[in-house]
Amino acid sequence: MTLQIGFLLFPQVQQLDLTGPYDVLASLPDVKVHLIWKDLMPITASTGLMLKPTVTFDDCPALDVICIPGGSGVGPLMEDEQTLDFIRTQAANARYVTSVCTGSLVLGAAGLLKGKRATTHWAYHELLAPLGAIAVKDRVVRDGNLLTGGGITAGIDFALTLAAELFDKDTAELVQLQLEYAPAPPFAAGSPETAPASVLEEARKRAAGSLKLRAEITERAAAKLDRR
């Protein structure tokens, strides 16, 4: 039976959150990967890339895997009841409920992280706990059928982990080799733990405005969860 895998596509999505895992999972045998949004109009990602949904909320089949990527557009999603209802409905019967980067905040706003171990982009880790999650600073975190990936490029690690769960290690390793995924970055600045202090300070400054806005949204989302 064909596995149905769905990625939420939304305005200002971080394209690599989506396209990295998409390439991994679409390379698996006998899968159908959907890009899902309210309508089929093209979507502009946060860096300007245009992406086109393949199915609407109304027409989306029952998913075996639902994945919520992150991006600068997650804030509005956290307060979008139509989107949150769609996620909750699909998650109820999905084999795996997943996210990449700040997509986990959307899962949290939908009430799907309560008491669960989860991760997100390093700059927004503090927002997980108010949504009921147990924040873990790993690139990939599993708790039952919940699988969350860290920031942006961690989505490829997440997708390979999921591929091994859906099929087996050999299949995941074959996809890894086909994609020549063997990271060897030229600098050691890819995490707060290894980045030079000056680089980390600048990154925190650049994220400060977004963190403040998302903290306010998270506070409202958490209050709604308390009333549910």
C-alpha positions as MATLAB code, in Angstrom:
seq = 'MTLQIGFLLFPQVQQLDLTGPYDVLASLPDVKVHLIWKDLMPITASTGLMLKPTVTFDDCPALDVICIPGGSGVGPLMEDEQTLDFIRTQAANARYVTSVCTGSLVLGAAGLLKGKRATTHWAYHELLAPLGAIAVKDRVVRDGNLLTGGGITAGIDFALTLAAELFDKDTAELVQLQLEYAPAPPFAAGSPETAPASVLEEARKRAAGSLKLRAEITERAAAKLDRR';
ca = [
       0.000    0.000    0.000;
       1.310    3.439   -0.918;
       2.436    5.537    2.037;
       0.792    8.963    2.142;
       3.200   11.646    3.349;
       2.115   15.255    3.675;
       4.068   18.479    4.205;
       2.219   21.601    5.241;
       3.036   24.374    2.772;
       2.320   27.928    3.893;
       3.342   31.530    3.161;
       6.897   32.302    4.310;
       7.831   28.677    4.905;
      11.582   28.050    5.203;
      12.076   26.197    1.937;
      14.944   23.971    3.127;
      12.854   22.826    6.102;
      10.543   21.366    3.486;
      12.648   20.559    0.435;
      15.442   18.757    2.293;
      13.131   16.198    3.924;
      10.980   16.139    0.779;
      13.919   14.920   -1.322;
      14.699   12.187    1.199;
      11.155   10.911    1.631;
      10.187   11.236   -2.042;
      13.154    8.975   -2.841;
      11.594    6.095   -0.911;
       9.725    3.322   -2.726;
       5.945    3.358   -3.013;
       5.276    6.708   -1.378;
       3.106    9.648   -2.381;
       4.256   13.015   -1.073;
       1.754   15.865   -0.850;
       2.276   19.615   -0.413;
      -0.781   20.802    1.469;
      -2.409   24.197    1.872;
      -5.849   25.776    1.967;
      -5.847   26.345   -1.795;
      -3.664   25.568   -4.796;
      -2.252   29.040   -5.403;
       1.571   29.289   -5.490;
       3.233   30.022   -2.158;
       6.221   32.305   -1.643;
       8.830   30.867    0.727;
      10.775   33.071    3.134;
      13.693   33.392    0.705;
      11.501   34.104   -2.331;
      11.269   30.638   -3.877;
       7.823   29.878   -5.293;
       6.279   26.542   -4.326;
       2.942   25.118   -5.442;
       0.590   23.092   -3.255;
      -0.539   19.778   -4.705;
      -3.633   19.255   -2.558;
      -5.956   21.310   -0.363;
      -7.047   20.682    3.204;
     -10.424   19.540    1.915;
      -9.009   17.075   -0.623;
      -6.050   15.742    1.345;
      -6.162   11.975    1.923;
      -5.602   10.427    5.337;
      -1.879   10.739    5.950;
       0.526    8.152    7.285;
       2.999   10.949    8.009;
       2.238   14.608    8.551;
       5.154   17.035    8.678;
       5.093   20.697    9.669;
       8.140   22.658    8.488;
       9.156   25.959   10.033;
       9.840   29.422    8.731;
       9.013   33.041    9.393;
       5.364   32.258    8.644;
       4.807   29.960   11.632;
       3.534   32.767   13.853;
       0.247   33.261   12.011;
      -0.188   29.482   11.766;
      -0.034   29.160   15.550;
      -3.252   31.198   15.734;
      -4.930   29.879   12.585;
      -7.692   27.590   13.825;
      -8.452   26.208   10.361;
      -4.858   25.032   10.002;
      -4.620   23.781   13.586;
      -7.864   21.821   13.180;
      -6.527   20.233    9.988;
      -3.312   19.220   11.736;
      -5.168   17.778   14.729;
      -7.520   15.802   12.491;
      -4.700   14.300   10.428;
      -2.515   13.662   13.478;
      -5.237   11.658   15.194;
      -4.722    8.680   12.877;
      -1.267    9.281   11.395;
       1.519    6.779   12.010;
       3.940    9.642   12.561;
       3.382   13.253   13.561;
       6.483   15.247   12.689;
       8.056   18.660   12.331;
      11.229   20.402   11.262;
      12.665   23.526   12.869;
      10.007   25.884   14.267;
       7.260   23.717   12.829;
       7.210   22.089   16.266;
       5.772   25.322   17.673;
       2.769   24.841   15.403;
       2.368   21.282   16.687;
       2.541   22.743   20.178;
      -0.149   25.308   19.405;
      -2.316   22.432   18.164;
      -1.911   20.758   21.557;
       0.175   17.881   20.223;
       3.310   18.379   22.328;
       1.851   18.134   25.833;
       4.176   15.985   27.935;
       6.205   15.059   24.854;
       9.930   15.374   24.228;
      10.563   17.659   21.267;
      13.099   19.938   19.643;
      13.146   23.021   17.441;
      15.574   25.627   16.090;
      18.099   26.529   18.805;
      17.034   30.179   18.892;
      13.466   29.283   19.894;
      13.950   26.385   22.313;
      12.593   28.379   25.222;
       9.176   28.509   23.515;
       8.608   24.754   23.676;
       7.982   24.473   27.424;
       5.071   26.965   27.522;
       3.354   24.755   24.926;
       3.648   21.746   27.214;
       6.683   20.121   25.613;
       9.805   18.746   27.233;
      12.478   20.634   25.302;
      15.457   18.554   24.166;
      18.493   20.055   22.437;
      19.106   17.301   19.892;
      18.957   17.392   16.101;
      16.299   14.670   16.043;
      14.011   13.744   18.941;
      11.521   10.894   19.066;
       8.730   10.425   21.589;
       6.331    7.664   20.578;
       5.014    8.520   17.128;
       6.174   12.128   17.479;
       9.391   12.876   15.587;
      10.803   16.395   15.609;
      13.863   17.803   13.876;
      16.001   20.755   14.906;
      16.755   23.808   12.836;
      16.590   23.781    9.039;
      19.408   21.449    7.910;
      18.526   19.020   10.707;
      15.509   18.227    8.549;
      17.656   15.909    6.440;
      18.810   14.003    9.534;
      15.179   13.866   10.640;
      14.013   12.522    7.281;
      16.679    9.819    7.138;
      15.715    8.766   10.672;
      12.081    8.596    9.590;
      13.001    6.678    6.429;
      14.640    3.994    8.554;
      11.510    3.846   10.733;
       9.174    3.565    7.752;
      11.325    1.000    5.937;
      14.696   -0.087    7.332;
      18.251    1.095    7.832;
      19.434   -0.270    4.485;
      16.793    1.704    2.606;
      17.636    4.890    4.486;
      21.344    4.407    3.864;
      20.726    3.919    0.151;
      18.850    7.216   -0.020;
      21.623    8.899    1.964;
      24.214    7.692   -0.521;
      22.104    8.626   -3.543;
      21.819   12.154   -2.152;
      25.533   12.120   -1.213;
      24.639   13.372    2.239;
      28.007   13.450    4.005;
      28.192   16.844    5.713;
      31.672   18.321    5.988;
      31.085   22.039    6.573;
      34.002   24.422    6.092;
      33.359   26.080    9.455;
      32.401   24.884   12.941;
      29.719   27.538   13.393;
      26.700   25.305   12.841;
      25.498   25.189   16.452;
      25.528   27.526   19.463;
      27.933   25.159   21.196;
      30.594   25.381   18.492;
      30.075   28.806   16.918;
      32.484   31.626   17.805;
      31.076   33.860   20.540;
      30.888   36.876   18.220;
      28.925   34.904   15.624;
      26.518   33.581   18.251;
      25.981   37.077   19.637;
      25.167   38.449   16.188;
      22.799   35.557   15.444;
      20.956   36.161   18.715;
      20.628   39.865   17.888;
      19.151   39.056   14.492;
      16.672   36.602   16.011;
      15.646   38.876   18.898;
      12.721   40.538   17.161;
      11.336   37.263   15.873;
      11.804   35.633   19.280;
       9.889   38.434   20.997;
       7.005   38.200   18.535;
       6.852   34.416   18.726;
       7.007   34.523   22.516;
       3.903   36.724   22.521;
       2.126   34.362   20.128;
       3.225   31.365   22.187;
       1.798   32.955   25.328;
      -1.576   33.379   23.641;
      -1.465   29.859   22.192;
      -0.615   28.395   25.595;
      -3.538   30.241   27.166;
      -5.879   28.746   24.564;
      -4.528   25.273   25.308;
      -5.233   25.782   28.996;
      -8.866   26.497   28.123;
      -9.284   23.439   25.897;
];
